[in-house]
Amino acid sequence: MRKSIPYLFPLCLFQALVFLLAMGPGLARAQGVPGRAVVGTNVKDYANAVLAIMSYTTVPDVTTSSLSINSGTTGNSGFAQSQLGGGFTLSRTFPLYLEGTVAYSRYDPTFIASDGTEQRPVPAKWNTASTTIGVGWDFRITDELAFRPIFNGMIGRVASDLRVAQTVFNRVANTNLQFLEDGALNAYGLGGSLMLDWEHYREHYEVDVELRATDIYLRSFGSSSDAVQGSATAQQFSLWARWRAPTGLSALDRPVRYVLETAYSHYFGDSAGVLGFNDLTSLGVGLELDSSRYPVIITRTRAMVRYVFGHNVHGVSFGFAVSF
C-alpha cells in the first residue's frame, strides 16, 4: 500500500520566501462621485482580482506554497500567502487518489478617499482562506507510469478588516463600498486536473516526475453586499521532478538521502499576470531522513531550500515535507 506525500506540497513550518516585485498600477480603476471623489473604488473589479489571487492557493503548487510580495516604496499593494497540503494513492490494487490543501493569503490594496478638499489613503486589508480537495483514480499505462484524472472542489472566504469610522471615506454614498467595511464574500470552485505521474525507483536512486494541467472555476456567493460579486478561473500547467539518492551517511539505521528538486508552473486565465508574472520556476536541494525502521507514522522527513524565480521576481524559501 502506498501512503505517501511525495510531491508538490511542502509543509512550510518556516516560511521565508521573499519576493522583490515592482508591481504596476494594476488592479484599480478610478471612479468619481460628485463632490466626494474616491479613487480606485471599483469594488467589483477588486472582488474579481481577489478571487484571481485566491486561484494561486487553489491549485497545489510547490512554487507558490509560500509566497510573499514586498510592496517596497512604490505604494503598490502587498501580498502574502501560505499553503499546506498533501496527496496519496491508497494502493495499487485500489488506486483511489486523494489530495487536499489548506491555504491563507493577505492582500493589501490602498484606496484614496477625497471629499474635494483633502485626500487620504485608506488601506483595505483583505484576508482569504480556502481549502481544496481532490478525488482521482490512477489508470496504469505501465508499471511506473500512471494517468490520473482528478475532480477538484474548493471553498473559501474573503473578508475585509477595514475600519473607516474616523475618515472621510465613510461619508461617500456608494453601496459598493459596504464590502470594504467589515465586508465578506464566500467563494466556491469546481473543476479538475489531469496528471501524468512517473515513479522510477531503483536501489541506488529514486526519480519522481509529475506533469499536471488544472482548470478550476471560482465564483463568489453569499457576499455582505449584493453589489459585490466576483468570479475567476484558476488555470495552470505545472511540471515537477525530484531525484533522491543516498549520501553515504546513515541515521536512524537507514541511509541519509540527498534530494534535488525542480518545478515549473505556468499560469493561464485570470491567474496570468495578476501578480505581475505568468510563470515561476523553482530549484531545490535538501536532505531526507528515513524513519521507516521504527514504528512511527512518518516514514520520511525532508528539509528543503528552494530558489524561486520568474519575470521580475526571485526569492528563497526553506520548508519541510513528510511522507507516510
C-alpha positions as a Python dict, from the first residue, in 0.01 Angstrom:
ca = {
    (1, 'M'): (0, 0, 0),
    (2, 'R'): (132, 338, -97),
    (3, 'K'): (69, 603, 163),
    (4, 'S'): (294, 893, 83),
    (5, 'I'): (306, 1261, 15),
    (6, 'P'): (598, 1265, -222),
    (7, 'Y'): (538, 1579, -424),
    (8, 'L'): (427, 1936, -467),
    (9, 'F'): (312, 2009, -115),
    (10, 'P'): (586, 2112, 130),
    (11, 'L'): (471, 2159, 488),
    (12, 'C'): (617, 2505, 529),
    (13, 'L'): (670, 2523, 902),
    (14, 'F'): (915, 2807, 849),
    (15, 'Q'): (832, 3037, 559),
    (16, 'A'): (1090, 3278, 433),
    (17, 'L'): (1012, 3327, 67),
    (18, 'V'): (1074, 3696, -6),
    (19, 'F'): (983, 3827, -348),
    (20, 'L'): (1108, 4162, -480),
    (21, 'L'): (841, 4271, -727),
    (22, 'A'): (781, 4608, -881),
    (23, 'M'): (407, 4580, -936),
    (24, 'G'): (237, 4803, -1188),
    (25, 'P'): (-62, 5023, -1107),
    (26, 'G'): (-262, 4716, -1196),
    (27, 'L'): (-597, 4638, -1047),
    (28, 'A'): (-764, 4963, -951),
    (29, 'R'): (-972, 5193, -1166),
    (30, 'A'): (-1072, 5548, -1090),
    (31, 'Q'): (-1432, 5622, -1008),
    (32, 'G'): (-1571, 5964, -922),
    (33, 'V'): (-1858, 6077, -701),
    (34, 'P'): (-1959, 6445, -739),
    (35, 'G'): (-1802, 6640, -454),
    (36, 'R'): (-1668, 6322, -293),
    (37, 'A'): (-1429, 6153, -529),
    (38, 'V'): (-1295, 5813, -443),
    (39, 'V'): (-1006, 5686, -650),
    (40, 'G'): (-987, 5310, -703),
    (41, 'T'): (-1331, 5214, -568),
    (42, 'N'): (-1449, 4980, -841),
    (43, 'V'): (-1502, 4709, -584),
    (44, 'K'): (-1643, 4471, -845),
    (45, 'D'): (-1303, 4469, -1016),
    (46, 'Y'): (-1130, 4420, -682),
    (47, 'A'): (-1359, 4128, -597),
    (48, 'N'): (-1262, 3964, -926),
    (49, 'A'): (-897, 4041, -857),
    (50, 'V'): (-908, 3891, -508),
    (51, 'L'): (-1063, 3571, -646),
    (52, 'A'): (-796, 3567, -916),
    (53, 'I'): (-534, 3590, -641),
    (54, 'M'): (-715, 3315, -450),
    (55, 'S'): (-666, 3096, -756),
    (56, 'Y'): (-294, 3075, -667),
    (57, 'T'): (-383, 2893, -345),
    (58, 'T'): (-649, 2678, -511),
    (59, 'V'): (-405, 2463, -706),
    (60, 'P'): (-145, 2253, -516),
    (61, 'D'): (185, 2403, -627),
    (62, 'V'): (533, 2400, -473),
    (63, 'T'): (630, 2732, -637),
    (64, 'T'): (358, 2929, -455),
    (65, 'S'): (321, 2724, -136),
    (66, 'S'): (492, 3009, 49),
    (67, 'L'): (482, 3342, -132),
    (68, 'S'): (537, 3700, -19),
    (69, 'I'): (550, 4009, -239),
    (70, 'N'): (714, 4318, -96),
    (71, 'S'): (542, 4641, -197),
    (72, 'G'): (863, 4831, -118),
    (73, 'T'): (839, 5207, -150),
    (74, 'T'): (617, 5213, -458),
    (75, 'G'): (291, 5234, -265),
    (76, 'N'): (151, 4935, -451),
    (77, 'S'): (-43, 4656, -288),
    (78, 'G'): (132, 4395, -76),
    (79, 'F'): (56, 4024, -88),
    (80, 'A'): (146, 3711, 108),
    (81, 'Q'): (20, 3353, 108),
    (82, 'S'): (93, 3011, 259),
    (83, 'Q'): (-31, 2667, 163),
    (84, 'L'): (-24, 2328, 336),
    (85, 'G'): (-135, 2009, 171),
    (86, 'G'): (-73, 1655, 58),
    (87, 'G'): (-191, 1370, -156),
    (88, 'F'): (-164, 992, -184),
    (89, 'T'): (-287, 686, -369),
    (90, 'L'): (-442, 423, -145),
    (91, 'S'): (-284, 119, -310),
    (92, 'R'): (-200, -43, -642),
    (93, 'T'): (-498, -275, -611),
    (94, 'F'): (-738, 8, -523),
    (95, 'P'): (-577, 315, -686),
    (96, 'L'): (-804, 583, -543),
    (97, 'Y'): (-615, 912, -525),
    (98, 'L'): (-695, 1176, -262),
    (99, 'E'): (-545, 1521, -214),
    (100, 'G'): (-620, 1828, -7),
    (101, 'T'): (-479, 2173, 66),
    (102, 'V'): (-546, 2450, 316),
    (103, 'A'): (-430, 2800, 226),
    (104, 'Y'): (-430, 3155, 358),
    (105, 'S'): (-344, 3481, 181),
    (106, 'R'): (-349, 3852, 259),
    (107, 'Y'): (-391, 4128, 2),
    (108, 'D'): (-346, 4495, 93),
    (109, 'P'): (-480, 4733, -174),
    (110, 'T'): (-496, 5103, -90),
    (111, 'F'): (-788, 5329, -178),
    (112, 'I'): (-770, 5708, -196),
    (113, 'A'): (-1067, 5892, -44),
    (114, 'S'): (-1139, 6259, -108),
    (115, 'D'): (-1417, 6499, -12),
    (116, 'G'): (-1300, 6756, -269),
    (117, 'T'): (-1056, 6935, -37),
    (118, 'E'): (-841, 6661, 108),
    (119, 'Q'): (-727, 6314, 17),
    (120, 'R'): (-644, 6028, 246),
    (121, 'P'): (-509, 5683, 173),
    (122, 'V'): (-738, 5412, 309),
    (123, 'P'): (-579, 5064, 326),
    (124, 'A'): (-827, 4782, 267),
    (125, 'K'): (-675, 4470, 417),
    (126, 'W'): (-838, 4163, 267),
    (127, 'N'): (-779, 3814, 406),
    (128, 'T'): (-861, 3497, 216),
    (129, 'A'): (-878, 3141, 346),
    (130, 'S'): (-955, 2841, 129),
    (131, 'T'): (-942, 2466, 119),
    (132, 'T'): (-932, 2245, -189),
    (133, 'I'): (-994, 1872, -211),
    (134, 'G'): (-931, 1637, -498),
    (135, 'V'): (-1051, 1286, -576),
    (136, 'G'): (-896, 1090, -860),
    (137, 'W'): (-815, 747, -995),
    (138, 'D'): (-488, 603, -1123),
    (139, 'F'): (-503, 435, -1463),
    (140, 'R'): (-181, 239, -1512),
    (141, 'I'): (-15, 290, -1850),
    (142, 'T'): (297, 98, -1744),
    (143, 'D'): (420, -30, -1412),
    (144, 'E'): (589, 306, -1348),
    (145, 'L'): (359, 549, -1534),
    (146, 'A'): (4, 638, -1431),
    (147, 'F'): (-259, 865, -1587),
    (148, 'R'): (-459, 1037, -1314),
    (149, 'P'): (-778, 1239, -1375),
    (150, 'I'): (-878, 1437, -1064),
    (151, 'F'): (-1202, 1613, -969),
    (152, 'N'): (-1134, 1925, -760),
    (153, 'G'): (-1364, 2126, -535),
    (154, 'M'): (-1279, 2441, -343),
    (155, 'I'): (-1447, 2651, -73),
    (156, 'G'): (-1309, 2981, 50),
    (157, 'R'): (-1384, 3315, 212),
    (158, 'V'): (-1264, 3670, 156),
    (159, 'A'): (-1301, 3915, 446),
    (160, 'S'): (-1212, 4283, 492),
    (161, 'D'): (-1098, 4419, 829),
    (162, 'L'): (-1108, 4784, 724),
    (163, 'R'): (-1204, 5042, 986),
    (164, 'V'): (-1312, 5375, 837),
    (165, 'A'): (-1527, 5537, 1104),
    (166, 'Q'): (-1281, 5825, 1157),
    (167, 'T'): (-1212, 5905, 792),
    (168, 'V'): (-1389, 6094, 517),
    (169, 'F'): (-1420, 5761, 341),
    (170, 'N'): (-1727, 5657, 536),
    (171, 'R'): (-1919, 5963, 412),
    (172, 'V'): (-1908, 5857, 49),
    (173, 'A'): (-2251, 5749, -74),
    (174, 'N'): (-2174, 5437, -270),
    (175, 'T'): (-2333, 5099, -185),
    (176, 'N'): (-2043, 4914, -343),
    (177, 'L'): (-1823, 5036, -60),
    (178, 'Q'): (-2019, 4846, 202),
    (179, 'F'): (-1797, 4548, 132),
    (180, 'L'): (-1489, 4743, 236),
    (181, 'E'): (-1609, 4795, 592),
    (182, 'D'): (-1632, 4461, 770),
    (183, 'G'): (-1747, 4306, 443),
    (184, 'A'): (-1703, 3949, 329),
    (185, 'L'): (-1780, 3720, 43),
    (186, 'N'): (-1767, 3344, 15),
    (187, 'A'): (-1636, 3160, -287),
    (188, 'Y'): (-1658, 2811, -426),
    (189, 'G'): (-1473, 2643, -708),
    (190, 'L'): (-1533, 2338, -925),
    (191, 'G'): (-1308, 2186, -1185),
    (192, 'G'): (-1048, 1922, -1236),
    (193, 'S'): (-694, 1822, -1320),
    (194, 'L'): (-519, 1578, -1548),
    (195, 'M'): (-189, 1434, -1430),
    (196, 'L'): (82, 1204, -1556),
    (197, 'D'): (280, 1050, -1269),
    (198, 'W'): (608, 866, -1335),
    (199, 'E'): (775, 682, -1045),
    (200, 'H'): (1111, 530, -1131),
    (201, 'Y'): (1251, 364, -817),
    (202, 'R'): (1580, 175, -806),
    (203, 'E'): (1805, 56, -524),
    (204, 'H'): (2052, 343, -550),
    (205, 'Y'): (1824, 626, -660),
    (206, 'E'): (1460, 729, -697),
    (207, 'V'): (1304, 959, -957),
    (208, 'D'): (955, 1115, -943),
    (209, 'V'): (813, 1326, -1226),
    (210, 'E'): (466, 1481, -1249),
    (211, 'L'): (301, 1669, -1531),
    (212, 'R'): (-26, 1841, -1434),
    (213, 'A'): (-289, 2060, -1602),
    (214, 'T'): (-559, 2218, -1383),
    (215, 'D'): (-874, 2418, -1461),
    (216, 'I'): (-1097, 2532, -1172),
    (217, 'Y'): (-1374, 2793, -1198),
    (218, 'L'): (-1421, 3015, -891),
    (219, 'R'): (-1736, 3213, -816),
    (220, 'S'): (-1848, 3415, -515),
    (221, 'F'): (-2170, 3364, -322),
    (222, 'G'): (-2333, 3498, -7),
    (223, 'S'): (-2145, 3830, -2),
    (224, 'S'): (-2233, 4101, 250),
    (225, 'S'): (-2345, 4324, -36),
    (226, 'D'): (-2542, 4209, -340),
    (227, 'A'): (-2347, 4461, -544),
    (228, 'V'): (-2021, 4279, -479),
    (229, 'Q'): (-1985, 3958, -674),
    (230, 'G'): (-1680, 3812, -838),
    (231, 'S'): (-1554, 3523, -1047),
    (232, 'A'): (-1220, 3393, -1173),
    (233, 'T'): (-1062, 3089, -1332),
    (234, 'A'): (-763, 2902, -1190),
    (235, 'Q'): (-583, 2758, -1491),
    (236, 'Q'): (-234, 2621, -1452),
    (237, 'F'): (17, 2392, -1617),
    (238, 'S'): (296, 2255, -1397),
    (239, 'L'): (593, 2021, -1420),
    (240, 'W'): (760, 1883, -1108),
    (241, 'A'): (1057, 1644, -1075),
    (242, 'R'): (1264, 1507, -787),
    (243, 'W'): (1581, 1294, -761),
    (244, 'R'): (1673, 1113, -438),
    (245, 'A'): (1991, 915, -372),
    (246, 'P'): (2200, 805, -70),
    (247, 'T'): (2469, 1042, 57),
    (248, 'G'): (2680, 761, 203),
    (249, 'L'): (2585, 865, 556),
    (250, 'S'): (2342, 684, 786),
    (251, 'A'): (2094, 790, 1053),
    (252, 'L'): (1809, 608, 1226),
    (253, 'D'): (1957, 284, 1086),
    (254, 'R'): (1878, 397, 733),
    (255, 'P'): (2073, 585, 462),
    (256, 'V'): (2053, 965, 462),
    (257, 'R'): (1950, 1079, 114),
    (258, 'Y'): (2018, 1399, -69),
    (259, 'V'): (1727, 1545, -267),
    (260, 'L'): (1734, 1751, -586),
    (261, 'E'): (1409, 1909, -700),
    (262, 'T'): (1282, 2133, -977),
    (263, 'A'): (937, 2270, -1059),
    (264, 'Y'): (787, 2494, -1324),
    (265, 'S'): (439, 2648, -1320),
    (266, 'H'): (271, 2849, -1596),
    (267, 'Y'): (-50, 3039, -1522),
    (268, 'F'): (-336, 3098, -1763),
    (269, 'G'): (-677, 3263, -1744),
    (270, 'D'): (-737, 3510, -1462),
    (271, 'S'): (-427, 3388, -1276),
    (272, 'A'): (-198, 3510, -1552),
    (273, 'G'): (-27, 3839, -1472),
    (274, 'V'): (-241, 3928, -1171),
    (275, 'L'): (72, 3936, -952),
    (276, 'G'): (299, 4059, -1230),
    (277, 'F'): (422, 3726, -1369),
    (278, 'N'): (291, 3439, -1580),
    (279, 'D'): (526, 3164, -1466),
    (280, 'L'): (756, 3061, -1182),
    (281, 'T'): (1048, 2822, -1165),
    (282, 'S'): (1180, 2655, -851),
    (283, 'L'): (1516, 2483, -792),
    (284, 'G'): (1561, 2297, -465),
    (285, 'V'): (1816, 2095, -271),
    (286, 'G'): (1777, 1917, 61),
    (287, 'L'): (1832, 1616, 285),
    (288, 'E'): (1595, 1333, 376),
    (289, 'L'): (1585, 1113, 686),
    (290, 'D'): (1428, 767, 667),
    (291, 'S'): (1248, 657, 984),
    (292, 'S'): (1070, 356, 832),
    (293, 'R'): (1268, 113, 1051),
    (294, 'Y'): (1082, 241, 1358),
    (295, 'P'): (709, 211, 1444),
    (296, 'V'): (620, 573, 1367),
    (297, 'I'): (360, 705, 1123),
    (298, 'I'): (611, 931, 943),
    (299, 'T'): (844, 727, 727),
    (300, 'R'): (1049, 1009, 569),
    (301, 'T'): (1122, 1370, 659),
    (302, 'R'): (1274, 1619, 415),
    (303, 'A'): (1426, 1962, 471),
    (304, 'M'): (1445, 2168, 152),
    (305, 'V'): (1594, 2501, 42),
    (306, 'R'): (1444, 2639, -278),
    (307, 'Y'): (1533, 2926, -507),
    (308, 'V'): (1226, 3057, -691),
    (309, 'F'): (1236, 3298, -982),
    (310, 'G'): (1021, 3441, -1258),
    (311, 'H'): (968, 3763, -1451),
    (312, 'N'): (1096, 4043, -1224),
    (313, 'V'): (1071, 3819, -917),
    (314, 'H'): (1310, 3599, -722),
    (315, 'G'): (1340, 3464, -372),
    (316, 'V'): (1446, 3185, -139),
    (317, 'S'): (1236, 2954, 77),
    (318, 'F'): (1303, 2693, 342),
    (319, 'G'): (1047, 2420, 413),
    (320, 'F'): (976, 2073, 546),
    (321, 'A'): (788, 1782, 388),
    (322, 'V'): (696, 1438, 517),
    (323, 'S'): (591, 1104, 374),
    (324, 'F'): (368, 847, 544),
}
